[in-house]
Amino acid sequence: MPDVSEITGAMDPTWCPGCGNYNMQKALAEVLAESGMRFEDYAMVWGIGCHGNGADFYRSQGFHGLHGRALPLATGIALSNPDLKVIVNMGDGDGYGIGGNHFIHSVRRNIDMVAIYHNNQIYGLTTGQASPTSDQFMQTPSTPGGVVEEPVNPVGVAVAQGATFVARGFAGDVEHLKSLYRQALDHHGFALVDVYQPCVTWNKVNTFKWFRDRVYKLEELEGYDPTNRTMAFEKSMSTFHELTCAPDECKIPIGVFYREEESFTYQDGLPQLDRPMWKHAETPRDISKILEAY
Amino acid sequence: MPVARSVGCDPTGRGTKDTVPATIVKEAFSVPLPPRGSELRIKIGGAAGLGIKAAGQTLARSFVAAGLEVFDLTEYPSLIRGGHNTYTLRVSPRPISSHVEAVDVLIALDRQSVDAHLDEVIDGGAVIFDPEVTSTEGWLPNPRVRPVPVPLGKFAKESGGPIMANTVALGAALGLVHFPLMFLVDSLREQFAHKKPEIAEQNAAAASVGYGYVTKLAGDFWMAVEPLPGQPKRLLVDGNEAVGLGALAAGIGLYAAYPMTPASSILHFMAAHEREAGVVVKHTEDEIAAMNMVVGAAFTGTRAMCASAGGGFALMVEAFGMAGVSESAVVVGVLTRPGPATGLPTWTEQSDLRYVIHASQGEFPRVVLAPGDRTDAFELTWKAFNLADQLQTPVIILGDSYLSDNRQSVPMFDLDAVTIDRGKLVTEGDVTEHPEAVDEAGRYLRYKLTDDGVSTRVLPGVTGAIQLGNSYEHDEYGYGSAGEPADMRAAQNEKRMRKLELARTLVPPPVTFGVDVAEADVAVLCFGTTKGPVLEAMRWLEPDGVKVAVMQVVTVWPFPADEVSAFLAAAKRSVIIEGNYTGQMQGLVRERCLRDVDKTLHRYDGRPFSPEMVYAKLKEVAENA
């Protein structure tokens, strides 16, 4: 089985020093190494953005797709080869903005795959414009007067849309993030892990320190039941932070918001997906029976 | 090689301005071709929602079961209820390749059908109508046509319900032309086989009442259609079914699509067969998702396809380009309806030729195949999957509503001819068993630079075949950042484009029909479904002594410039017939062959070319030579 150095052994990352993506890669590589999966057992799919450059920094089989379209690309892999565990990496602009439609439909489809969102609340690779998760009133080159819209609430949307596993991580806490990744990989169904991953270059507000002052762990919250969808939805609303929010007024929960142990996945609804689908093209399919109807 | 005719600057992009207005069609009605009585043309007209198409197809099956050839044409607005629909069925004892505009028997289920289509009825033709529904004021008496009043509604109610009025009318029509009723009864039983048995029997009774009424009470009619027993089994398929059947035969494993007329019925077809055949069929959230899913499935080695109209393809284009740069073997159906934007959803055109050849930013090799009929559609679809695998690049099947929506009787598809060629593909084992695919250290080179541009494709799951498919330019391993150096970009770009040269050796060549071009009075160049009306007109011109040679460009990209040049060079008079305004194929001829044609015929009003229209044009060109 590959170890961490083999998994990350493709190229040296070019992320900015201190970028949250380093810790996210560390956490994922360590979980993959301990998972016992061979390189051949999983496929990683990437959107476009700073996170997506990670496609070059892992030695893994997969696909570096289009901006916003990682989920349908990954779905095509998952729905054509049941032997592959599919892990999707996306950004916030990538996955919640331009790819927002696919986000909603992938959640309700409950495709068996892991979807990791590198959420830095800013467009990094295109030099600092507001993203769908930027806090309201944040000033950026594309919003000099401040963002007018409410930010997207990915956890709330996913919970409301029937997601079967919804978690939020913080790139400043690798051990906690690893536990979320482990649970996501074990989940049977669509496992969404939204990770606050501060951008040290373009987002001068939501910094590592800003998050450290605010995050707390749901698993340490007395009485929190991650199998209760209503509770998860309420929690997702309470965590909707604001730019000017003081640390003690604005606590941000991380951890597993919601999980459904027994879920019916999209793949479960496809009895014909009983083998890698390329095997249907080894010889011409006999359609003579079907032709009888014509 | 003869010197090409000089090509002047043409700022309109229109080419030789020789568009024949659609009004010529009406003039052509005065010439009932082929000879009166040699075939039967029935048109059913009525409001949308009356089940006209289903009734017509039942009728079509009856004639095919009796050994006759049929071609149907369904015309309808983009509505579920209301609006005027027609179904036109052409029946002949000999092979036919298109609809015609002339009508022998008009079944007018409402007054609008009389008003809209009485002109199309040939002299001596018949109009079946229900006098309770359709008043005779203003069109009867009429010395040109034979009125056949039948109490369709009354008979339908007596048989079981007013919805069966069209079944009564079908029976009446068969009675009129002296065709045995049993074929229609069998066909009705087949149509309603999945419903309660009394439904089929009520419909059989309704047909029988209409048949008997006309036979006994309406007097004798001059036309008689006879069964042709002993004919080999033929198929009655529309173009979308033919495409779906071709994809199934080719071993498709995933089909993804978002509904859009006229492509939607491919989705229905694939979904209907997904479990028995073993295909994952996904109705996606949009066409963007469909194309991306297909690329994902191709990554795992699955034969995968999506299809839409031009509008849906517009949403697919970015991922279509990704398929190009990532060298993904995918098949995409583009079934043209008149655009731009929502355009005319239920009508036909050939205006997406240039679009599909050029779609996507950047440059990459692609193949575009344009089936001319249902047999072509089946064969080119299974071949498209082979080409996609051999070339590891996207292949488009370019059709149109005329192909998708309309049924034709065709000889049984040649299933023995279907082959699977997956090109340089490794599906199992260890990548190091394939030295041509790895570097010195045994690492897999997904995008290895090769002489023919095609790299050995080793599927994910094969031991050691770690690979990165990439929408970025990339190096031989697939890494994006390593694709940025100028020499690597140029090398990968050239590698991909070399596949276009390989494609020229693999794709189906143009097909010629009729006399040798050197002998021909007129040489016709066409692509796609224009083939049908052109071949029909070619046969009609034989008795007139006009010799026609036809070249159907089957693979429209890469454009077969050598064959087209030779054809046009040998032609006395040449004509391009294409269903668009700007002369898209003519433009390709000028660009790729540095030559032009003498005449053109365009149509862009949403309606297909009719053989009457083509006949008139070719005759005019021949006589004015």
Interface residues (C-beta under 8 A of the other chain):
Chain A: A10 M11 T14 F39 E40 A43 V45 I48 N53 A55 D56 R59 S60 Q61 G62 F63 H64 G65 L66 R69 L71 P72 L73 A74 T75 G76 I77 A78 L79 S80 N81 D83 L84 N101 H102 I104 H105 L270 P271 Q272 L273 D274 P276 M277 W278 K279 H280 A281 E282 T283 P284 R285 D286 I287 S288 I290 L291 Y294
Chain B: L235 L236 V237 E241 L245 L248 A249 A250 G251 I252 G253 L254 A256 H273 E274 R275 E276 A277 G278 V279 V280 K282 T284 E285 D286 I288 A289 A290 N292 M293 V294 V295 G296 A297 A298 F299 T300 G301 T302 R303 A304 E318 A319 M322 S326 W382 F385 M412 F413 L415 V418 T419 I420 R422 T427 L459 P460 G461 V462 T463 A465 I466 Q467 L468 G469 N470 S471 Y472 Y479 G480 S481 A482
